[in-house]
Amino acid sequence: VVRAWFRYSIWRRRFLYTVISHGVDPRLSWQSALGRLHQASQAFEIIRLNAGEFEWVLEAVLFGAARRRSASEPSAAWLRTAAELRTQAGDFQDAVAAAEPLLTPALYGTGSADADAWSLAYPRAFWPELTVMAERYGVDPYLALAIMREESRFDPEAISPARAVGLMQLLPTTAQGILGGRVTPSRLMNPQLNIRAGVAYLGGLLRRYDGSAPLAVAAY
């Protein structure tokens, strides 16, 4: 870990200079930006990095640069690029963190946000697993997705002060009543298991309250 971090800290600075010196526009799509930077990387003799490492370091540079530019007025273009890269990597927690500032003008009535910004801030995370469970338990997948986003911000390892665990923030005792058998906190950090238990629990609440989503969400 120490070696990897040391390597990253060195290459990050060189990547940042690469971004600046080759004029990579952060408004480019992430694929175009990666393509341009793969070409630029040859000038710095860093082609030893494999594709996965390259993309991880690049998004870290962009996200870090966006956060450092200005605490009060971050660059929307940098934040958007960071959110796109995080989304492509499946890191929805940090993607949402990067994209949410893009919605501030729209939420406070001082401006607007385009459809792409809303999609980045509200991604369809874990969608294949979620849709399967939603169909099984008769739940609107978008309702389950909304609960997941607000409960955990898509962090599979989230633990609340009340000791609720995982994507849909379930207590182990609640999950045990749904799944049967012993359910440990570590098991609830498995996205598939957590989604299954959470959607089943939500489906039971919807049936209890005659399909009333407000009452079911409040009970959840």
C-alpha positions as CSV (number, residue, x, y, z in Angstrom):
1,V,0.0,0.0,0.0
2,V,2.8,2.4,0.9
3,R,4.6,1.7,-2.4
4,A,1.4,2.2,-4.4
5,W,0.7,5.5,-2.6
6,F,4.2,6.7,-3.1
7,R,4.0,5.8,-6.8
8,Y,0.7,7.6,-7.1
9,S,1.8,10.8,-5.4
10,I,4.8,11.1,-7.8
11,W,2.8,10.3,-11.0
12,R,-0.1,12.5,-10.0
13,R,2.1,15.6,-10.3
14,R,3.4,14.5,-13.6
15,F,-0.1,13.8,-14.9
16,L,-1.3,17.3,-13.8
17,Y,1.5,18.9,-15.8
18,T,0.5,16.6,-18.7
19,V,-3.1,17.8,-18.5
20,I,-2.0,21.5,-18.6
21,S,0.8,21.2,-21.1
22,H,-1.3,19.3,-23.7
23,G,-4.4,21.4,-23.2
24,V,-6.8,18.6,-22.4
25,D,-10.2,20.3,-22.2
26,P,-12.1,18.8,-19.1
27,R,-15.3,19.2,-21.1
28,L,-14.3,16.5,-23.4
29,S,-15.9,13.1,-22.9
30,W,-13.9,10.9,-20.5
31,Q,-13.0,8.6,-23.4
32,S,-11.6,11.5,-25.5
33,A,-9.7,12.9,-22.5
34,L,-8.2,9.5,-21.8
35,G,-7.2,9.1,-25.4
36,R,-5.5,12.5,-25.5
37,L,-3.7,11.8,-22.3
38,H,-2.6,8.3,-23.4
39,Q,-0.8,10.0,-26.3
40,A,0.6,12.7,-24.0
41,S,1.9,10.2,-21.5
42,Q,4.5,9.0,-23.9
43,A,6.3,12.3,-23.6
44,F,6.7,11.6,-19.9
45,E,7.7,7.9,-20.3
46,I,4.9,6.7,-18.1
47,I,3.4,4.1,-20.4
48,R,4.5,1.4,-17.9
49,L,1.2,2.1,-16.1
50,N,-1.5,-0.3,-17.3
51,A,-4.8,1.0,-18.4
52,G,-6.5,0.5,-15.1
53,E,-3.8,2.3,-13.2
54,F,-3.8,5.1,-15.8
55,E,-7.5,5.8,-15.5
56,W,-7.4,5.6,-11.7
57,V,-4.6,8.1,-11.5
58,L,-6.2,10.4,-14.1
59,E,-9.5,10.6,-12.3
60,A,-7.7,11.2,-9.0
61,V,-5.9,14.1,-10.6
62,L,-9.0,15.6,-12.0
63,F,-11.1,15.1,-8.8
64,G,-8.3,16.5,-6.7
65,A,-7.7,19.5,-9.0
66,A,-11.4,20.3,-8.9
67,R,-11.4,20.3,-5.1
68,R,-8.3,22.4,-4.9
69,R,-9.2,25.1,-7.4
70,S,-11.5,26.9,-5.1
71,A,-13.3,25.8,-1.9
72,S,-16.2,28.2,-2.6
73,E,-16.3,28.1,-6.5
74,P,-15.1,24.8,-7.9
75,S,-14.8,24.3,-11.6
76,A,-18.0,22.8,-13.0
77,A,-16.1,21.3,-15.9
78,W,-13.6,19.5,-13.7
79,L,-16.3,18.3,-11.3
80,R,-18.3,16.9,-14.3
81,T,-15.3,15.1,-15.7
82,A,-14.5,13.6,-12.3
83,A,-18.1,12.5,-11.8
84,E,-18.1,10.9,-15.3
85,L,-14.8,9.0,-14.6
86,R,-16.0,7.8,-11.2
87,T,-19.3,6.6,-12.7
88,Q,-17.5,4.7,-15.5
89,A,-15.3,3.1,-12.8
90,G,-18.5,2.1,-10.8
91,D,-17.5,4.3,-7.9
92,F,-20.9,5.8,-7.4
93,Q,-20.3,7.2,-4.0
94,D,-17.6,9.6,-5.1
95,A,-19.4,10.2,-8.4
96,V,-22.3,11.6,-6.5
97,A,-20.0,13.7,-4.3
98,A,-18.4,15.2,-7.4
99,A,-21.7,15.8,-9.2
100,E,-23.9,17.2,-6.4
101,P,-22.3,20.7,-6.5
102,L,-23.4,20.9,-10.2
103,L,-27.0,20.9,-9.0
104,T,-26.6,23.7,-6.4
105,P,-27.8,26.5,-8.7
106,A,-30.9,24.6,-9.7
107,L,-31.7,23.5,-6.1
108,Y,-31.4,27.0,-4.7
109,G,-33.2,28.7,-7.6
110,T,-30.2,30.7,-8.8
111,G,-29.7,28.8,-12.1
112,S,-30.3,25.5,-13.8
113,A,-28.6,22.1,-14.3
114,D,-28.7,20.0,-17.5
115,A,-29.9,16.5,-17.7
116,D,-26.4,15.0,-17.7
117,A,-25.6,16.7,-14.4
118,W,-28.8,15.3,-12.8
119,S,-28.0,11.8,-14.2
120,L,-24.5,12.0,-12.7
121,A,-25.8,13.0,-9.3
122,Y,-28.6,10.4,-9.4
123,P,-27.0,7.4,-11.1
124,R,-28.8,4.1,-11.6
125,A,-26.3,2.4,-9.4
126,F,-26.4,-1.4,-9.0
127,W,-29.2,-1.3,-11.5
128,P,-29.1,-5.0,-12.7
129,E,-29.3,-6.4,-9.2
130,L,-31.9,-3.8,-8.1
131,T,-34.3,-4.4,-11.0
132,V,-34.3,-8.2,-10.5
133,M,-35.1,-7.8,-6.8
134,A,-37.7,-5.1,-7.4
135,E,-39.6,-7.3,-9.8
136,R,-39.4,-10.2,-7.4
137,Y,-40.9,-8.3,-4.5
138,G,-43.2,-6.0,-6.4
139,V,-41.3,-2.7,-5.7
140,D,-40.8,0.3,-8.0
141,P,-37.0,0.1,-8.7
142,Y,-36.7,3.8,-8.7
143,L,-38.2,4.1,-5.2
144,A,-35.7,1.5,-4.0
145,L,-32.9,3.3,-5.8
146,A,-33.9,6.6,-4.1
147,I,-33.9,5.0,-0.7
148,M,-30.5,3.5,-1.4
149,R,-29.0,6.8,-2.5
150,E,-30.2,8.7,0.5
151,E,-29.5,6.0,3.0
152,S,-25.9,5.2,2.0
153,R,-24.9,7.3,-1.0
154,F,-24.2,4.0,-2.7
155,D,-21.5,3.0,-0.2
156,P,-21.7,-0.8,0.3
157,E,-19.7,-0.5,3.6
158,A,-21.6,2.4,5.1
159,I,-22.4,2.0,8.8
160,S,-24.8,4.4,10.6
161,P,-24.5,5.5,14.2
162,A,-27.5,3.2,14.8
163,R,-25.4,0.3,13.4
164,A,-27.4,0.0,10.2
165,V,-25.2,-1.5,7.5
166,G,-24.7,-1.4,3.7
167,L,-26.4,0.1,0.7
168,M,-29.9,0.0,2.1
169,Q,-28.9,0.5,5.7
170,L,-30.3,-2.5,7.4
171,L,-29.9,-3.7,11.0
172,P,-28.5,-7.2,11.1
173,T,-31.6,-8.2,13.2
174,T,-33.9,-6.9,10.5
175,A,-32.0,-8.7,7.8
176,Q,-32.1,-11.9,9.7
177,G,-35.9,-11.7,10.0
178,I,-36.1,-11.4,6.2
179,L,-33.4,-13.8,5.0
180,G,-33.4,-16.3,7.8
181,G,-30.3,-17.5,9.5
182,R,-27.5,-15.5,11.0
183,V,-26.6,-12.3,9.2
184,T,-23.5,-10.5,10.3
185,P,-22.6,-6.8,9.5
186,S,-19.9,-8.0,7.1
187,R,-22.4,-10.1,5.2
188,L,-24.6,-7.0,4.8
189,M,-21.8,-5.3,3.1
190,N,-22.3,-7.6,0.2
191,P,-24.3,-5.5,-2.3
192,Q,-26.4,-8.3,-3.7
193,L,-27.4,-9.6,-0.3
194,N,-28.1,-6.1,1.0
195,I,-30.2,-5.2,-2.0
196,R,-32.2,-8.4,-1.7
197,A,-33.0,-7.9,2.0
198,G,-33.6,-4.2,1.6
199,V,-36.0,-4.5,-1.3
200,A,-37.8,-7.4,0.4
201,Y,-38.2,-5.2,3.5
202,L,-39.5,-2.3,1.5
203,G,-41.9,-4.5,-0.4
204,G,-43.3,-5.8,3.0
205,L,-43.8,-2.2,4.2
206,L,-45.6,-1.3,0.9
207,R,-48.0,-4.2,1.4
208,R,-48.6,-3.2,5.1
209,Y,-49.5,0.3,4.1
210,D,-51.7,-0.6,1.1
211,G,-49.1,0.6,-1.5
212,S,-48.6,4.1,0.1
213,A,-45.0,5.0,-0.7
214,P,-44.8,8.0,1.7
215,L,-45.9,5.8,4.6
216,A,-43.6,2.9,3.6
217,V,-40.6,5.2,3.2
218,A,-41.3,6.8,6.6
219,A,-41.5,3.4,8.2
220,Y,-38.3,2.3,6.5
